[in-house]
Amino acid sequence: MRCAAGKQMGMKRIPECEFKTNLDMMTLVATRGRDFPIARLADRLRCPRCGSRRVAVFFDVPMDFSSVRALPTRRL
């Protein structure tokens, strides 16, 4: 995730926020739920540094698949 706030807020020029961080998938599933659409994740996030709602989310698949754990399946 990175902040996508620009260099202007209305007519006022502000310094560009360059906040970037990695999001933990297990924490996102625990807080948002298994059925939350990942495509809507950026709508729910806010930059912790500047407070802007304009954030960009990038998805990256790890090259080492041995470290990836599958989520437990839901029993009915």
N, CA, C and O of each residue as an XYZ file, in Angstrom:
304
protein
N       0.846     -1.159      0.000
C       0.000      0.000      0.000
C       0.895      1.226      0.000
O       1.930      1.256      0.667
N       0.487      2.231     -0.752
C       1.199      3.510     -0.705
C       0.191      4.644     -0.733
O      -0.914      4.493     -1.253
N       0.576      5.769     -0.175
C      -0.272      6.958     -0.176
C      -0.272      7.555     -1.578
O       0.781      7.676     -2.204
N      -1.439      7.924     -2.065
C      -1.555      8.497     -3.404
C      -1.968      9.965     -3.356
O      -2.420     10.522     -4.357
N      -1.810     10.592     -2.182
C      -2.148     12.014     -2.066
C      -1.184     12.828     -2.913
O       0.019     12.570     -2.919
N      -1.704     13.790     -3.611
C      -0.892     14.608     -4.506
C      -0.167     15.722     -3.796
O      -0.060     15.738     -2.570
N       0.331     16.657     -4.587
C       1.082     17.793     -4.053
C       0.186     18.987     -3.742
O       0.660     20.016     -3.261
N      -1.113     18.848     -4.017
C      -2.041     19.943     -3.755
C      -3.269     19.433     -3.022
O      -3.734     18.317     -3.254
N      -3.791     20.281     -2.124
C      -5.068     20.039     -1.475
C      -5.913     21.271     -1.758
O      -5.778     22.305     -1.104
N      -6.794     21.136     -2.758
C      -7.548     22.294     -3.217
C      -6.607     23.252     -3.923
O      -5.918     22.861     -4.866
N      -6.569     24.499     -3.481
C      -5.681     25.500     -4.068
C      -4.346     25.593     -3.323
O      -3.446     26.316     -3.750
N      -4.221     24.871     -2.221
C      -3.035     24.957     -1.381
C      -2.024     23.864     -1.749
O      -2.384     22.694     -1.875
N      -0.757     24.258     -1.918
C       0.295     23.287     -2.202
C       0.797     22.707     -0.879
O       1.062     23.441      0.073
N       0.924     21.378     -0.835
C       1.397     20.692      0.361
C       2.534     19.747     -0.036
O       2.633     19.362     -1.201
N       3.396     19.367      0.920
C       4.429     18.394      0.581
C       3.794     17.027      0.280
O       2.827     16.620      0.923
N       4.355     16.344     -0.696
C       3.807     15.053     -1.100
C       4.122     13.996     -0.035
O       5.257     13.891      0.429
N       3.121     13.228      0.341
C       3.298     12.143      1.304
C       3.868     10.937      0.557
O       3.340     10.544     -0.483
N       4.928     10.358      1.077
C       5.581      9.223      0.421
C       5.495      7.962      1.269
O       6.400      7.129      1.226
N       4.418      7.809      2.040
C       4.268      6.658      2.924
C       4.026      5.383      2.122
O       3.200      5.364      1.209
N       4.758      4.308      2.469
C       4.587      2.991      1.855
C       4.691      1.940      2.949
O       5.453      2.110      3.900
N       3.935      0.860      2.825
C       4.027     -0.236      3.780
C       3.501     -1.519      3.150
O       2.782     -1.481      2.153
N       3.859     -2.637      3.730
C       3.325     -3.932      3.312
C       2.164     -4.291      4.225
O       2.230     -4.076      5.435
N       1.120     -4.826      3.657
C      -0.052     -5.242      4.422
C       0.021     -6.740      4.664
O       0.438     -7.497      3.787
N      -0.381     -7.161      5.845
C      -0.376     -8.573      6.206
C      -1.724     -9.193      5.843
O      -2.766     -8.768      6.342
N      -1.693    -10.197      4.974
C      -2.924    -10.811      4.486
C      -3.723    -11.471      5.613
O      -4.951    -11.387      5.623
N      -3.056    -12.116      6.546
C      -3.773    -12.773      7.645
C      -4.516    -11.746      8.513
O      -5.635    -12.006      8.954
N      -3.906    -10.596      8.756
C      -4.561     -9.544      9.531
C      -5.748     -8.976      8.770
O      -6.791     -8.707      9.365
N      -5.605     -8.790      7.461
C      -6.714     -8.281      6.657
C      -7.895     -9.243      6.676
O      -9.043     -8.810      6.781
N      -7.629    -10.537      6.575
C      -8.704    -11.529      6.616
C      -9.358    -11.528      7.991
O     -10.580    -11.633      8.095
N      -8.554    -11.411      9.047
C      -9.106    -11.413     10.403
C      -9.962    -10.183     10.683
O     -10.963    -10.280     11.392
N      -9.585     -9.024     10.136
C     -10.327     -7.793     10.426
C     -11.456     -7.516      9.442
O     -12.480     -6.952      9.827
N     -11.286     -7.904      8.175
C     -12.296     -7.616      7.152
C     -13.216     -8.791      6.878
O     -14.340     -8.604      6.413
N     -12.750     -9.996      7.161
C     -13.555    -11.185      6.896
C     -13.138    -11.858      5.605
O     -12.591    -11.221      4.704
N     -13.402    -13.153      5.526
C     -13.002    -13.937      4.356
C     -13.734    -13.523      3.088
O     -13.188    -13.672      1.994
N     -14.945    -13.011      3.202
C     -15.754    -12.687      2.034
C     -15.570    -11.252      1.536
O     -16.237    -10.841      0.587
N     -14.670    -10.485      2.166
C     -14.461     -9.096      1.746
C     -13.750     -9.084      0.400
O     -12.715     -9.736      0.258
N     -14.276     -8.357     -0.602
C     -13.634     -8.310     -1.924
C     -12.339     -7.489     -1.883
O     -12.339     -6.327     -1.475
N     -11.257     -8.106     -2.308
C      -9.949     -7.440     -2.286
C      -9.948     -6.207     -3.178
O      -9.211     -5.258     -2.912
N     -10.747     -6.202     -4.214
C     -10.799     -5.057     -5.122
C     -11.288     -3.788     -4.408
O     -10.996     -2.681     -4.862
N     -12.019     -3.931     -3.310
C     -12.544     -2.770     -2.573
C     -11.663     -2.376     -1.394
O     -12.034     -1.499     -0.614
N     -10.502     -3.012     -1.253
C      -9.636     -2.760     -0.105
C      -9.159     -1.311     -0.044
O      -9.116     -0.731      1.040
N      -8.805     -0.724     -1.158
C      -8.309      0.660     -1.176
C      -9.371      1.651     -0.682
O      -9.030      2.702     -0.141
N     -10.654      1.319     -0.867
C     -11.728      2.198     -0.399
C     -11.816      2.236      1.127
O     -12.359      3.187      1.689
N     -11.291      1.222      1.796
C     -11.388      1.114      3.250
C     -10.134      1.560      3.991
O     -10.133      1.615      5.221
N      -9.070      1.878      3.267
C      -7.809      2.227      3.909
C      -7.602      3.738      3.966
O      -8.197      4.501      3.204
N      -6.742      4.140      4.890
C      -6.376      5.552      5.063
C      -4.883      5.613      5.365
O      -4.359      4.746      6.065
N      -4.209      6.605      4.855
C      -2.783      6.780      5.114
C      -2.588      7.158      6.591
O      -3.156      8.149      7.051
N      -1.792      6.382      7.334
C      -1.598      6.716      8.746
C      -0.742      7.959      8.966
O      -0.779      8.546     10.047
N       0.019      8.363      7.970
C       0.887      9.539      8.124
C       0.135     10.844      7.890
O       0.202     11.753      8.718
N      -0.588     10.947      6.760
C      -1.240     12.226      6.431
C      -2.758     12.174      6.569
O      -3.408     13.219      6.563
N      -3.337     10.973      6.695
C      -4.782     10.851      6.870
C      -5.572     10.839      5.577
O      -6.802     10.839      5.614
N      -4.902     10.829      4.439
C      -5.588     10.851      3.152
C      -6.283      9.522      2.882
O      -5.766      8.461      3.232
N      -7.449      9.587      2.263
C      -8.168      8.380      1.845
C      -7.703      7.909      0.467
O      -8.108      6.841      0.010
N      -6.860      8.693     -0.192
C      -6.347      8.317     -1.516
C      -5.126      7.428     -1.336
O      -4.019      7.919     -1.115
N      -5.328      6.128     -1.429
C      -4.235      5.167     -1.318
C      -4.276      4.228     -2.516
O      -5.327      4.022     -3.122
N      -3.138      3.669     -2.844
C      -3.040      2.683     -3.916
C      -2.599      1.363     -3.298
O      -1.702      1.329     -2.456
N      -3.234      0.284     -3.722
C      -2.911     -1.047     -3.221
C      -2.373     -1.868     -4.381
O      -2.990     -1.945     -5.443
N      -1.216     -2.478     -4.166
C      -0.587     -3.328     -5.173
C      -0.525     -4.747     -4.630
O      -0.232     -4.950     -3.452
N      -0.797     -5.723     -5.477
C      -0.759     -7.120     -5.082
C       0.485     -7.765     -5.664
O       0.777     -7.616     -6.851
N       1.210     -8.478     -4.825
C       2.446     -9.129     -5.240
C       2.417    -10.572     -4.760
O       2.189    -10.833     -3.578
N       2.644    -11.497     -5.659
C       2.670    -12.915     -5.313
C       4.099    -13.271     -4.923
O       5.026    -12.983     -5.680
N       4.303    -13.894     -3.754
C       5.662    -14.242     -3.336
C       6.265    -15.316     -4.239
O       5.559    -16.204     -4.715
N       7.566    -15.228     -4.468
C       8.253    -16.208     -5.301
C       8.468    -17.520     -4.552
O       8.499    -18.584     -5.171
N       8.617    -17.460     -3.232
C       8.831    -18.650     -2.420
C       7.478    -19.141     -1.910
O       6.969    -18.627     -0.913
N       6.896    -20.124     -2.580
C       5.567    -20.603     -2.225
C       5.563    -21.455     -0.968
O       4.491    -21.746     -0.438
N       6.721    -21.864     -0.474
C       6.756    -22.675      0.743
C       6.367    -21.853      1.971
O       5.937    -22.416      2.978
N       6.514    -20.527      1.898
C       6.159    -19.682      3.035
C       4.685    -19.289      3.028
O       4.204    -18.699      3.995
N       3.966    -19.603      1.965
C       2.553    -19.244      1.862
C       1.718    -20.335      2.519
O       1.828    -21.512      2.175
N       0.880    -19.926      3.472
C      -0.005    -20.870      4.139
C      -1.416    -20.672      3.618
O      -1.871    -19.541      3.450
N      -2.093    -21.753      3.367
C      -3.480    -21.677      2.900
C      -4.371    -21.369      4.091
O      -4.105    -21.816      5.207
N      -5.417    -20.613      3.854
C      -6.400    -20.337      4.901
C      -7.230    -21.592      5.137
O      -7.516    -22.332      4.195
N      -7.618    -21.839      6.381
C      -8.444    -23.029      6.647
C      -9.779    -22.934      5.915
O     -10.354    -21.855      5.779
N     -10.250    -24.063      5.455
C     -11.535    -24.079      4.744
C     -12.676    -23.977      5.735
O     -12.542    -24.383      6.890
N     -13.764    -23.452      5.300
C     -14.934    -23.259      6.140
C     -15.780    -24.520      6.128
O     -16.117    -25.040      5.064
N     -16.122    -25.008      7.310
C     -16.981    -26.192      7.413
C     -18.425    -25.769      7.600
O     -18.728    -24.856      8.368
N     -19.298    -26.436      6.899
C     -20.730    -26.115      7.005
C     -21.436    -27.142      7.832
O     -22.646    -27.045      8.036
